[in-house]
């Protein structure tokens, strides 16, 4: 997939993940796209670990969204820990 295609898919994955995990996430379009792209990598890694994806197979849209929700949750936890201490 081209870089432009990856960015577009990452943006949509990030939007869906932010819709699924509501909260006061103050982030712009760039950060939403980055969360979606990183979420796809996380989804692929977890999918390979449990046997859903092969090593040469990219993560599906659902796997990418699950990975992005996990990334958003991790960001929320680490950000709250940093603010409270």
N, CA, C and O atoms as a MOPAC input file, in Angstrom:
PM7 MOZYME 1SCF
protein

 N      0.83800 1    -1.16700 1     0.00000 1
 C      0.00000 1     0.00000 1     0.00000 1
 C      0.88500 1     1.23200 1     0.00000 1
 O      1.95700 1     1.24100 1     0.60400 1
 N      0.43200 1     2.25700 1    -0.67300 1
 C      1.22000 1     3.47200 1    -0.75000 1
 C      1.16900 1     4.24300 1     0.57500 1
 O      0.33700 1     3.97400 1     1.44200 1
 N      2.06100 1     5.18600 1     0.69900 1
 C      2.11700 1     6.00900 1     1.90100 1
 C      0.82100 1     6.80400 1     2.05700 1
 O      0.29200 1     6.91600 1     3.16300 1
 N      0.31300 1     7.35300 1     0.96300 1
 C     -0.92300 1     8.13700 1     1.01500 1
 C     -2.08700 1     7.25300 1     1.45700 1
 O     -2.91200 1     7.67600 1     2.26600 1
 N     -2.15800 1     6.04200 1     0.93700 1
 C     -3.20900 1     5.10300 1     1.33100 1
 C     -3.12000 1     4.74700 1     2.80400 1
 O     -4.13900 1     4.65000 1     3.48700 1
 N     -1.90800 1     4.55200 1     3.29100 1
 C     -1.70400 1     4.24400 1     4.70900 1
 C     -2.16400 1     5.40100 1     5.58200 1
 O     -2.78400 1     5.18500 1     6.62400 1
 N     -1.86900 1     6.61500 1     5.17000 1
 C     -2.27400 1     7.78400 1     5.94000 1
 C     -3.79500 1     7.91300 1     5.95900 1
 O     -4.38100 1     8.21100 1     7.00000 1
 N     -4.42900 1     7.69300 1     4.82100 1
 C     -5.89500 1     7.81300 1     4.75000 1
 C     -6.56300 1     6.74300 1     5.60100 1
 O     -7.47900 1     7.04800 1     6.36400 1
 N     -6.12200 1     5.50000 1     5.48300 1
 C     -6.69200 1     4.42100 1     6.29700 1
 C     -6.42300 1     4.68000 1     7.77600 1
 O     -7.30300 1     4.46800 1     8.61000 1
 N     -5.21300 1     5.13600 1     8.11200 1
 C     -4.88200 1     5.46100 1     9.50500 1
 C     -5.78200 1     6.53600 1    10.06600 1
 O     -6.17000 1     6.47900 1    11.23300 1
 N     -6.12100 1     7.52300 1     9.24200 1
 C     -7.01500 1     8.58100 1     9.69200 1
 C     -8.39300 1     8.02400 1    10.02700 1
 O     -8.95400 1     8.34600 1    11.07400 1
 N     -8.93900 1     7.19800 1     9.15400 1
 C    -10.26100 1     6.62500 1     9.41600 1
 C    -10.24300 1     5.67300 1    10.61200 1
 O    -11.18900 1     5.64800 1    11.39900 1
 N     -9.18500 1     4.90100 1    10.75000 1
 C     -9.06200 1     4.01700 1    11.91300 1
 C     -8.99100 1     4.85100 1    13.18800 1
 O     -9.63400 1     4.51500 1    14.18200 1
 N     -8.22100 1     5.92700 1    13.16900 1
 C     -8.13100 1     6.81000 1    14.33400 1
 C     -9.46600 1     7.44700 1    14.68000 1
 O     -9.80700 1     7.56500 1    15.85600 1
 N    -10.22800 1     7.85900 1    13.66900 1
 C    -11.54700 1     8.43700 1    13.92700 1
 C    -12.49200 1     7.42600 1    14.55900 1
 O    -13.19300 1     7.74300 1    15.51900 1
 N    -12.51200 1     6.21100 1    14.02200 1
 C    -13.39000 1     5.17600 1    14.57300 1
 C    -12.97700 1     4.83500 1    16.00100 1
 O    -13.83100 1     4.65900 1    16.87000 1
 N    -11.68100 1     4.74200 1    16.24400 1
 C    -11.19800 1     4.42700 1    17.59700 1
 C    -11.57500 1     5.53300 1    18.57800 1
 O    -11.96300 1     5.24800 1    19.71100 1
 N    -11.46400 1     6.78500 1    18.15800 1
 C    -11.84400 1     7.88800 1    19.04500 1
 C    -13.34500 1     7.91700 1    19.27700 1
 O    -13.79500 1     8.36100 1    20.33300 1
 N    -14.13300 1     7.45000 1    18.30900 1
 C    -15.58400 1     7.36500 1    18.48500 1
 C    -15.94400 1     6.25400 1    19.46000 1
 O    -16.84400 1     6.41400 1    20.28500 1
 N    -15.23500 1     5.11500 1    19.36600 1
 C    -15.49800 1     3.96800 1    20.24900 1
 C    -15.08400 1     4.28900 1    21.67400 1
 O    -15.80600 1     3.96500 1    22.61700 1
 N    -13.92700 1     4.92500 1    21.84200 1
 C    -13.42300 1     5.27100 1    23.17500 1
 C    -13.59800 1     6.77400 1    23.37600 1
 O    -12.67600 1     7.55500 1    23.14000 1
 N    -14.79500 1     7.16700 1    23.81700 1
 C    -15.02500 1     8.59900 1    23.99100 1
 C    -14.25800 1     9.13500 1    25.19000 1
 O    -13.85700 1     8.39400 1    26.08700 1
 N    -14.07700 1    10.39900 1    25.17400 1
 C    -13.36800 1    11.05800 1    26.26300 1
 C    -12.89300 1    12.41200 1    25.79700 1
 O    -13.13500 1    12.81100 1    24.65800 1
 N    -12.23400 1    13.09900 1    26.65600 1
 C    -11.73700 1    14.43500 1    26.34900 1
 C    -10.32900 1    14.32100 1    25.77900 1
 O     -9.35400 1    14.72300 1    26.41400 1
 N    -10.23700 1    13.77200 1    24.58300 1
 C     -8.94800 1    13.64200 1    23.90000 1
 C     -8.75500 1    14.85600 1    23.01300 1
 O     -9.34900 1    14.95600 1    21.93900 1
 N     -7.93300 1    15.76000 1    23.46200 1
 C     -7.67800 1    16.96600 1    22.67200 1
 C     -6.51200 1    16.67300 1    21.74200 1
 O     -5.34500 1    16.86200 1    22.08800 1
 N     -6.86800 1    16.20000 1    20.54100 1
 C     -5.84500 1    15.91300 1    19.54800 1
 C     -6.36200 1    16.32400 1    18.18000 1
 O     -7.56400 1    16.28600 1    17.91800 1
 N     -5.45800 1    16.70700 1    17.33200 1
 C     -5.82000 1    17.15800 1    16.00200 1
 C     -5.83600 1    16.01500 1    14.99800 1
 O     -5.74900 1    14.84000 1    15.35300 1
 N     -5.95000 1    16.39600 1    13.74900 1
 C     -6.01900 1    15.41100 1    12.66800 1
 C     -4.73100 1    14.61000 1    12.53800 1
 O     -4.77200 1    13.40500 1    12.29000 1
 N     -3.60000 1    15.26400 1    12.70100 1
 C     -2.32000 1    14.56900 1    12.57600 1
 C     -2.15700 1    13.50100 1    13.65600 1
 O     -1.74800 1    12.37700 1    13.36300 1
 N     -2.47500 1    13.84700 1    14.89400 1
 C     -2.32200 1    12.88900 1    15.98300 1
 C     -3.34300 1    11.76100 1    15.86700 1
 O     -3.03700 1    10.61400 1    16.19200 1
 N     -4.56000 1    12.08100 1    15.40200 1
 C     -5.56400 1    11.04400 1    15.16900 1
 C     -5.07400 1    10.05400 1    14.11500 1
 O     -5.24400 1     8.84400 1    14.26500 1
 N     -4.46900 1    10.56900 1    13.05400 1
 C     -3.91900 1     9.71200 1    12.00600 1
 C     -2.77800 1     8.85300 1    12.54200 1
 O     -2.68300 1     7.66700 1    12.22300 1
 N     -1.91800 1     9.45000 1    13.35200 1
 C     -0.79900 1     8.69000 1    13.91800 1
 C     -1.30400 1     7.58000 1    14.83900 1
 O     -0.75800 1     6.47700 1    14.83200 1
 N     -2.34200 1     7.86300 1    15.63000 1
 C     -2.92100 1     6.83600 1    16.49800 1
 C     -3.46700 1     5.69400 1    15.65300 1
 O     -3.29900 1     4.52800 1    16.01100 1
 N     -4.11600 1     6.01200 1    14.54000 1
 C     -4.64800 1     4.97500 1    13.65000 1
 C     -3.56200 1     4.11600 1    13.03700 1
 O     -3.70900 1     2.89700 1    12.96100 1
 N     -2.47600 1     4.72800 1    12.60000 1
 C     -1.37200 1     3.97900 1    11.98500 1
 C     -0.67900 1     3.10200 1    13.02700 1
 O     -0.41000 1     1.92900 1    12.76900 1
 N     -0.38900 1     3.66100 1    14.19500 1
 C      0.23700 1     2.86900 1    15.26700 1
 C     -0.71400 1     1.76200 1    15.71500 1
 O     -0.28300 1     0.64900 1    16.01800 1
 N     -2.00000 1     2.07000 1    15.75500 1
 C     -2.99500 1     1.05600 1    16.11600 1
 C     -3.01900 1    -0.11100 1    15.14800 1
 O     -3.24100 1    -1.25000 1    15.55800 1
 N     -2.79300 1     0.15400 1    13.87400 1
 C     -2.73400 1    -0.92400 1    12.88900 1
 C     -1.54500 1    -1.83800 1    13.15800 1
 O     -1.65400 1    -3.05800 1    13.03700 1
 N     -0.41200 1    -1.24700 1    13.52200 1
 C      0.76000 1    -2.06400 1    13.85800 1
 C      0.51600 1    -2.87800 1    15.12500 1
 O      0.88700 1    -4.05000 1    15.19500 1
 N     -0.10200 1    -2.26300 1    16.11700 1
 C     -0.41500 1    -2.97600 1    17.36100 1
 C     -1.42000 1    -4.09500 1    17.09100 1
 O     -1.27400 1    -5.20500 1    17.60200 1
 N     -2.44000 1    -3.79600 1    16.28300 1
 C     -3.42800 1    -4.80800 1    15.92800 1
 C     -2.81800 1    -5.97900 1    15.17400 1
 O     -3.19300 1    -7.13100 1    15.39500 1
 N     -1.87500 1    -5.68200 1    14.28000 1
 C     -1.19600 1    -6.75100 1    13.54200 1
 C     -0.36300 1    -7.61100 1    14.49000 1
 O     -0.38100 1    -8.83800 1    14.39500 1
 N      0.36600 1    -6.96800 1    15.40300 1
 C      1.20400 1    -7.70400 1    16.33800 1
 C      0.36400 1    -8.61400 1    17.22800 1
 O      0.69800 1    -9.78400 1    17.41700 1
 N     -0.72800 1    -8.07500 1    17.77500 1
 C     -1.59600 1    -8.87900 1    18.63500 1
 C     -2.27600 1    -9.98000 1    17.82200 1
 O     -2.40000 1   -11.11200 1    18.28900 1
 N     -2.71100 1    -9.65000 1    16.61700 1
 C     -3.33800 1   -10.65600 1    15.75700 1
 C     -2.39500 1   -11.79700 1    15.39800 1
 O     -2.81700 1   -12.95200 1    15.33600 1
 N     -1.12800 1   -11.48700 1    15.16300 1
 C     -0.14700 1   -12.53800 1    14.89500 1
 C      0.11000 1   -13.36600 1    16.14300 1
 O      0.31200 1   -14.57700 1    16.05200 1
 N      0.10700 1   -12.72900 1    17.30200 1
 C      0.37400 1   -13.44800 1    18.55400 1
 C     -0.72800 1   -14.46100 1    18.86000 1
 O     -0.44800 1   -15.53500 1    19.39100 1
 N     -1.96700 1   -14.13400 1    18.53400 1
 C     -3.07000 1   -15.05100 1    18.81600 1
 C     -3.43300 1   -15.91700 1    17.61800 1
 O     -4.33500 1   -16.74900 1    17.71300 1
 N     -2.75200 1   -15.73700 1    16.49800 1
 C     -2.94700 1   -16.59800 1    15.34100 1
 C     -4.02000 1   -16.15100 1    14.36400 1
 O     -4.45900 1   -16.94500 1    13.53200 1
 N     -4.45300 1   -14.90100 1    14.44500 1
 C     -5.46500 1   -14.39600 1    13.51600 1
 C     -4.82400 1   -14.00800 1    12.18900 1
 O     -5.39600 1   -14.26500 1    11.13000 1
 N     -3.65100 1   -13.39600 1    12.23100 1
 C     -2.94900 1   -12.95200 1    11.02900 1
 C     -1.65300 1   -13.73600 1    10.86200 1
 O     -1.01400 1   -14.12400 1    11.83900 1
 N     -1.27500 1   -13.96300 1     9.59100 1
 C      0.02800 1   -14.55600 1     9.27900 1
 C      1.07800 1   -13.45300 1     9.28700 1
 O      0.75000 1   -12.26800 1     9.34900 1
 N      2.32900 1   -13.85100 1     9.22300 1
 C      3.42700 1   -12.87900 1     9.29800 1
 C      3.42100 1   -11.92000 1     8.10500 1
 O      3.81100 1   -10.76200 1     8.25700 1
 N      2.99400 1   -12.36600 1     6.93500 1
 C      3.00800 1   -11.50900 1     5.75200 1
 C      1.66000 1   -10.83400 1     5.48900 1
 O      1.46400 1   -10.22600 1     4.43600 1
 N      0.74900 1   -10.93700 1     6.42600 1
 C     -0.60000 1   -10.41500 1     6.23500 1
 C     -0.79800 1    -9.13900 1     7.06200 1
 O     -0.48300 1    -9.13000 1     8.25200 1
 N     -1.31000 1    -8.07000 1     6.45900 1
 C     -1.55100 1    -6.85000 1     7.23200 1
 C     -2.78700 1    -7.00100 1     8.11700 1
 O     -3.61700 1    -7.88300 1     7.89900 1
 N     -2.89200 1    -6.15100 1     9.09000 1
 C     -4.05100 1    -6.17400 1     9.98400 1
 C     -5.29000 1    -5.70700 1     9.22000 1
 O     -5.21400 1    -4.81700 1     8.37200 1
 N     -6.40400 1    -6.30700 1     9.52700 1
 C     -7.65900 1    -5.86300 1     8.94900 1
 C     -8.13100 1    -4.59800 1     9.63000 1
 O     -7.51600 1    -4.12900 1    10.58800 1
 N     -9.23000 1    -4.04400 1     9.13000 1
 C     -9.73800 1    -2.79700 1     9.67700 1
 C    -10.15000 1    -2.96400 1    11.13500 1
 O     -9.87000 1    -2.09600 1    11.96200 1
 N    -10.80200 1    -4.05500 1    11.45000 1
 C    -11.24500 1    -4.29300 1    12.83100 1
 C    -10.04200 1    -4.45500 1    13.75800 1
 O    -10.02800 1    -3.90200 1    14.85800 1
 N     -9.04100 1    -5.20500 1    13.32400 1
 C     -7.82800 1    -5.37000 1    14.13100 1
 C     -7.10900 1    -4.05200 1    14.34800 1
 O     -6.58700 1    -3.79300 1    15.43200 1
 N     -7.08200 1    -3.21400 1    13.30700 1
 C     -6.44100 1    -1.90500 1    13.43400 1
 C     -7.20000 1    -1.01100 1    14.41200 1
 O     -6.59000 1    -0.27600 1    15.18800 1
 N     -8.53100 1    -1.07500 1    14.37200 1
 C     -9.33200 1    -0.26500 1    15.29800 1
 C     -9.12000 1    -0.73400 1    16.73900 1
 O     -8.98900 1     0.08700 1    17.64800 1
 N     -9.08600 1    -2.04200 1    16.94500 1
 C     -8.83500 1    -2.57400 1    18.28600 1
 C     -7.46300 1    -2.12400 1    18.78500 1
 O     -7.31600 1    -1.72200 1    19.93900 1
 N     -6.47100 1    -2.19400 1    17.91700 1
 C     -5.14100 1    -1.71900 1    18.28700 1
 C     -5.12200 1    -0.23600 1    18.60100 1
 O     -4.43800 1     0.18900 1    19.53300 1
 N     -5.86700 1     0.56700 1    17.83300 1
 C     -5.90900 1     2.01000 1    18.06900 1
 C     -6.61800 1     2.33400 1    19.37900 1
 O     -6.22000 1     3.26000 1    20.08500 1
 N     -7.66000 1     1.58200 1    19.70900 1
 C     -8.33700 1     1.79400 1    20.99600 1
 C     -7.37400 1     1.47600 1    22.13600 1
 O     -7.35000 1     2.18000 1    23.14600 1
 N     -6.58800 1     0.42600 1    21.97800 1
 C     -5.59100 1     0.09900 1    23.00500 1
 C     -4.55200 1     1.21000 1    23.13200 1
 O     -4.14500 1     1.55700 1    24.24100 1
 N     -4.12300 1     1.76700 1    21.99800 1
 C     -3.15200 1     2.86800 1    22.02800 1
 C     -3.76200 1     4.08600 1    22.72100 1
 O     -3.09600 1     4.72200 1    23.53900 1
 N     -5.00700 1     4.41700 1    22.41100 1
 C     -5.66000 1     5.55000 1    23.07400 1
 C     -5.78800 1     5.32900 1    24.57800 1
 O     -5.58400 1     6.25300 1    25.36600 1
 N     -6.12400 1     4.11000 1    24.97100 1
 C     -6.23500 1     3.79300 1    26.39500 1
 C     -4.88600 1     3.93400 1    27.08400 1
 O     -4.79600 1     4.49700 1    28.17500 1
 N     -3.85000 1     3.42800 1    26.45400 1
 C     -2.50200 1     3.54600 1    27.01600 1
 C     -2.07600 1     5.00500 1    27.12400 1
 O     -1.47700 1     5.40200 1    28.12300 1
 N     -2.38000 1     5.80900 1    26.10500 1
 C     -2.05100 1     7.23400 1    26.17100 1
 C     -2.80100 1     7.92400 1    27.30000 1
 O     -2.23400 1     8.76800 1    27.99500 1
 N     -4.05100 1     7.58000 1    27.48800 1
 C     -4.85900 1     8.17800 1    28.56100 1
 C     -4.28800 1     7.82500 1    29.93700 1
 O     -4.18500 1     8.68300 1    30.81300 1
 N     -3.91700 1     6.55400 1    30.11700 1
 C     -3.37700 1     6.10900 1    31.40700 1
 C     -2.04800 1     6.79700 1    31.69700 1
 O     -1.83700 1     7.28600 1    32.80600 1
 N     -1.16300 1     6.84000 1    30.72700 1
 C      0.15000 1     7.45900 1    30.96300 1
 C      0.02300 1     8.96700 1    31.12700 1
 O      0.77000 1     9.56300 1    31.90300 1
 N     -0.89600 1     9.58800 1    30.42200 1
 C     -1.07200 1    11.02900 1    30.54600 1
 C     -1.66000 1    11.39100 1    31.90300 1
 O     -1.23600 1    12.37800 1    32.50600 1
 N     -2.62500 1    10.62100 1    32.40200 1
 C     -3.19400 1    10.87800 1    33.71800 1
 C     -2.16800 1    10.66900 1    34.81800 1
 O     -2.15100 1    11.41400 1    35.79800 1
 N     -1.32600 1     9.68000 1    34.67000 1
 C     -0.29600 1     9.41600 1    35.68300 1
 C      0.69000 1    10.56800 1    35.73800 1
 O      1.13600 1    10.95100 1    36.82000 1
 N      1.03400 1    11.12000 1    34.59600 1
 C      1.98000 1    12.22200 1    34.53900 1
 C      1.39800 1    13.50600 1    35.13000 1
 O      2.11500 1    14.28200 1    35.76100 1
 N      0.11200 1    13.72600 1    34.92600 1
 C     -0.52000 1    14.95200 1    35.41500 1
 C     -0.70800 1    14.92400 1    36.92400 1
 O     -0.52100 1    15.94700 1    37.58400 1
 N     -1.07600 1    13.77100 1    37.48500 1
 C     -1.40200 1    13.70500 1    38.90100 1
 C     -0.16900 1    13.70200 1    39.80700 1
 O     -0.30700 1    13.95600 1    41.00400 1
 N      0.99700 1    13.43300 1    39.29900 1
 C      2.18600 1    13.37800 1    40.16900 1
 C      3.03300 1    14.57500 1    40.00600 1
 O      4.06900 1    14.69100 1    40.65900 1

